[in-house]
């Protein structure tokens, strides 16, 4: 009986290459997705040198960034509430994906990673309405009757999303060289189906409440970047 060849784990370079091919237009061969869903409390025990207080500190930094950005957009008072953190493999993000909504994928130029910013329909379309109201002085919400997510929304909010994400990156130290190479706006994360990549991604969810705009939004990034934040 012949010895079977030893299975090699993909290194980060191979994972990154397949992620960018998958995300930005070239689809890999069909493979079986990995079934996993690790909640925050279980995953936190597996990450070296990161304890619960540091998770909370990162969440607060993200909350401060979102609050500062939304202050320039939203009328009146608003509240942003952090939700339970999750960790999923890249292959299983489509299982988490909250339907047809608004996703922005950002590829980092030097760090070789793909990050995701997600807005629920109610948040994205609410912001789009506020932008149109400010630019054109109209009180008519042309987005209220949309039956499903529409890519035209990105014409209204694309610049806001890029600015928001650029400010999120400031949380990380400049030595990590997190600069954006390119961005892709999509309406579903279904393109991951058939991809078998075990690279773990952190999902930091938040809920927004405002008279004109409310719903969920998320920042999603590789878990290895938890160890690369200066918490001092």
N, C-alpha and C positions, 0 to 999 in steps of 0.2 A: 504493500500500500504506500503510495507516494505521500510525502509530507505536504500538507497544504501550505501555501505561502502565508507568511505572517501578515496580518492586517495592519496597515499603517494609518495612523491618524493624520488627517489633513492639517498642514501647518497654516498659520494665519495668512500667509501670502496666497495660498491656494483658496482659502475660504474667501478672502477679499476679492480675488479675481472672479470667483463664481458669483459672489453677491453683486458685483457691479455689472457683470454680464446679465444676470437675472433682472436687476432693477432697472437698467438703462437700455434694455431692448433686445438682448440676445438670450434666448431661452435654453436652459440646459436640458439634457435628456431626462425622461420621466424616471423618477425614483420614488420610493416610499417615504412619506414624511414620518418624522419621529413623533411619538405621542407623549407629550409631557406638558405639565402646567404647574410651575413651582410658585407658590405664594411667598410673599415677602418674609414671613416669619420663619419658613423652612430654609429659604435660600440664604438668609442673613448669616446662618451658622457656617456656611460653606465658603464664604469670602474671607480670605486672609487679611488681617490688619484693618478690617472695617467693622465697627460695632454699631449698635443701634443709635447711639448719640450722633455718630457721623452721618448716618442715613438721614436723621432728622435735620442735621445742619445743612446737608445738601438740599433737602426738600425745602427748607426755609430760604436758601439762596435762590432756588428756582421760583418760589412763591414771591419773593421780593422783586425779581426780574419781571415776572408776569404782571404783578401789580403796577409797577412803574410804567410798563407799556400800555396796559389797558386804561390807565388814567388819562392818557392822551386821546383815547378813542371813545370811551363810554361816557354817556351823559349821566349825571347824578351819581348816587352812591352805588357801590357794587361790592360783592363778597366773593372771594376765591377760597375754596375749601379743599385741602389735599385729601386724596382718597388712598386706599390700600395699594402699596407698591406690589408689582408683579415681576416675575422673571420668566421669560420664555426663550426657547431656541429660535434662531432666525427662521428655521423651517416651519415653525408653528405660529408665527405671527398672524398668518391668515386665519387661523382658528380663533384667535382673539379678536380679530378685526370687527369693529362694530358697524357692519353693513356698509352701505354706499354713502361714504362721507368724504371728508377732505383731508388728504395726506400730502405732505411735502417731504420729499426725500433729498437729503443733502449729502453729497459725497465730499469727504475731506481730501484735500490735495496731497498732504504729506503723511498723515497718520494712517491712511489706508483703512477707512471705515465708512459705513453708510449710517446716517442718523435720520430719524423720522420725527416730524412734528405733525400731530393729528388734531383736527378740530371737528367736533360733531357738526351735523348740518345746522342745528339751531344757532350755534356760535358763529360759524363761518358766514351763514346767510344773514345773521343779525348784524355782524360787522359790515358786510357788504352793503346792507341797507343804510347804515349810519354813514358810510363813506359817500354813497350817492346823495344822501340828504345834505351832507356838508358841501359837496362839490356842485350840486345842481339846485339846491334849495327846494327839493320836492318832498312832500310828505307821503307820497304814494310808494308803498313797499312792493316793488315789482317781483320780489323773490318769495313772497308769502304763498303764492299759488303753485310753486314748483312741486311736481309730483315726486321727483328724486333729485339727488345731487347733480349739479350742472357745472361743467368745467368753466363756464363763463364767469362764475364767481371769482375765479383766480385773477381775472382782469381787474377786479375791484380791490382784492385783498392781497395780491401777490407781493407787492412792495412791503406791506405791513408784515407779512410772514417772514420775508427775508431779513427785515430789520429786527424782528423779535428773535429769530434764531441767532443772528449775529451777536446780540446781547447775551443770549444764553451761553454762547461759547466763551464769553468773558469770565465766566465762573471758573473756567479751567486756566491753569497757568500758561503763560505765553510760550514757555519752553516746549509745550506739547505740540506746538505748530498746528493748531486746529484752524485751518483756513479752508473756505469752501471752494471746491473745484467746479462743481455744477449742481444744479437743483432740478428736480423733476416733480411736477404736481400731478397727482393721480387721484382717482375717486374710489379705488378699492385696492386692498393688499392681496388680492387673489393670485397675483403672479407668483407668489411663493409656492403654490401647490406643486408637488412633485420635486421640490428641492430638499435635499438632505444635508442641512448644515446645522451643527450643534452649537455654534457660537451663541453664547447667552446674551440676551438683550434685556435691559432693565426698562420697565414701563412705569413712569411716574405720572399718575393721573390726578387731575384737578377738576373741580366743578365750579362753574361761574354762575353767579346770580346777579341779574341787573334787570331793570324795568324793560329794556329794549333788546337785551341779548343774554341768553342763559343756556347752559348745557355743559357737556364734558369736553375736555381737551387733554392731550397727553404729549409728553416728550419721551422719546424712546431712543436708547443709545446702547452700545456694547458695554457689558458689565465691567470689562477691564478698565474702563475710564473712571470707575468708582475710586480706584486706588491712585488716580492721577490728579486728584483735586487737592489744592492747598487749603486745609481747614484751619489754618492758624488765624 
